[in-house]
Amino acid sequence: MKSKKSDTQIIPSTPLADRVRPKSLTEFYGQDHLVGEGKPIRLMIENKTISSFILWGPPGTGKTTLAQIIAEETDSKFYQISAVSAGVKEVRNVIQIAEHNKSLGLRTILFIDEIHRFNKAQQDALLHSVETGLIILIGATTENPSFEVIPALRSRARVYVLNELSKNDLHKILQNVLLKDELLSGFNLVLVDEDYLLYLSGGDARIMLSIFESAVMQESNQEKIVITKELLDNIIQRKNIFYDKGGEEHYNIISAFIKSVRGSDPDAALYWLARMLEGGEDALFIARRLIVLASEDIGNASPNGLVLAEAAFGAVEKIGMPEARIVLAQCTTYLASSPKSNASYMGISKAEQEVKTQPMYPVPNHLRNAPTKLMKELGYGEKYKYPHDYDTNFLIEKYFPEEMEGKQFYLPTDNGQEKNLKDRLKTLWKGKKKY
């Protein structure tokens, strides 16, 4: 590359990601499952049979670029709006333009960035035009369309999932940029630590290019620009962590966290915990989930789990971050390492199902409360046997309605301390219940 030196730092007129945005599929890297040979989006372009669809994926994976390429290669009129700033008025303006385009035999593509931010009324405004084909809708979202896009619109637009860009994809994008960008090609560049740059990007091509360009511009007055880990660290102080507290990734990571604790893998649980905390998740939200988990997945196999989870919540509430992460780590590793039982959770689930689907039988007289003389005369509480009047504070008695005799919801396991409860119940009920 050419040598370049200047006393004045260069400031690009447009960001690098925009300057090198691909204009055709031959320049587009990644998403081979959608744009590779014989894949759906490539076939749409080749056959010029475009239908409405939604692109769902992480930031910087090519959603906007794909939409622009589709419009370019199918000779379609392209209109782009952002759901952050646009509303029904802007949508109707495009629909009006589309009617004019149709009269001229032209196809209209409406690209809506961050379509998940449109409310129901705004999404409803699109339905008729999408259904009739007046406009081809291409929506882009980082959020799960199942949660954020109304069913009526989803039924009229297919959903294509974009994957986080691989290391190989990012490498190809970077090499292509070094070849085609006129500004960067004017510098004598040596990229020493490409792997670290790709790591910092978090799979987001836009972030990768932004960091790279910033590093070059910072050193633009040097005869030779050497991109090192130290230089990159000076540009960005922490790795970009993709974590949307209100969206899909929030649910994915908390799910991975809970399943790791349930699966008795404290190491994986700590990893997902760190991902949430680094992403800015509310520590109290995590603490609340640990309380639920302590009952749902550990239960009476280790009753202290619930005690510790409750104590952890109180401690997190009192001390806050960053020290709260230590408390969460202690609780997480204890629960992950504890014996597991969902017997209590399954028990209440079975009992609730019984209540919802079966008749509500009356409470047997001997179990009824009798606070008044009339109730006593009606037999309320009559023949009730007080367990503490018997040896071991127990007697075999009927506590269900007669019609439900033999029902059983709680089936304790042989795990941890719950085995002691199971053995005790088995001894007490002497075969009347299945322990």
C-alpha positions, 0 to 999 in steps of 0.5 A: 500500500502507499505511504501517507503522512499528514499533520492533520488527522483525516475525518471520513465524510461517510462511515466505512460501512456505508462506503463499502456496502455491497451492491450485489450478491457477489460482494455479499458475505455470509448468510449462505443458507439464504443467498447461496446457490439454490437458496430462497433469497437468491432464487427470488432475485434470479427469478424476479419473484419477490414476495414480502418477508421479514429478516430477523437477526443480530445487528450488523449481519446484512439485513439492510444491505440484502434489502438494497441488493434485492431492489437493485437486482430486481429493478424495483423502486426502493423506499426505506423508513425506520420504525423509530421515527416513522409512523402511519403517515409515512407508510401511507405516503409510500403506499400512495407512491406505490399506486403510481408506480404500479400504473407505470408497471413498476414494483415497489419495495418498502424496507422498514428497519426495526419493524418491531418498533411499530405498534399494532395500528402502524402494522395494521396500516400495512396489511392490505397493501402487502396482501394485494401485492401493491408493496413488497414489504421487507422488514428488518428486526433484531427481535423475535417476530413471534413477540413483536410482529402481529400475527396478521402481518406475519401470515403475509410475510415469511420470516428469514433468520440471519445468523451472526457472521462467522470469523471467516465471513468477517475476514472476507469482508475485511479483506474486501474492504482493504482492496476496494476502499479508496481512503484506506488504500492510501495508507501503509497498513499492517494488521497485526492482530486481526483475530482480536479485531474480529473478537471485538466485533461480536459478529457485527460487521458494522462494529468491526469496520467502525473499530478498524476505521477509528484505529486507522484514523487515529494513526493517520498521520503516521508513515506506517499504521500498525493495527495492534491489540493495544491500539484496538484496546485504546479505541474500544474499552470493552468488547461489544456484548450483544444483549437486548434486555427487552428482547430475544437475546434476553430470553435466550440467555436467561434460558441457557442460564436456568438450564445450566443450573438445572443441569448441574453445570456450575461452570456453564451457569457462571458463563451465562451469568457473566454474559447477563451481567456484562450486558447490563441485566438487572441483578435483581431479575437474576436473583428472582429467577434463582428463587423460583429455580430453587423451588422448581428444580431443587425443591426438597432435595436441598431445602437450603437452596430456597433459603440461600436464594432468598438471602441472595435476593436480599443481599443483592438488593442491599449492596447492588452491583458490582459486588452483587455479582459475587452473591449471585455467583455463590447462589448460582454455584450452590444451586447448580451443585445441589441435588435436584428434584422437581417433585414439588413443582410437578405436584402443584401442576398435577393438582392444578390440572385436577382442579381445572378439569374435574368437578369441585367435590365438597369438603368432607364434614370432618375436615370442615371448620365449625366456628358457630353452633349451627355448623357444629349441629350440622356435623362440621368438624365431627369425627375429626381426629387430631394427629397430635393425640396419636403416637408419632403425631400421625394416623392414617386418615382421609383428607381428600373428598371421597370421590378422590380417594387414591389420588396422589400428586407429590412423588418425592425422589430419592435425591438428596434430603428428599429421600428422607421425606420419601422414606418417612412418608412410606413408613407412615402411609404403609402402602396407602400411597405410592412411595 
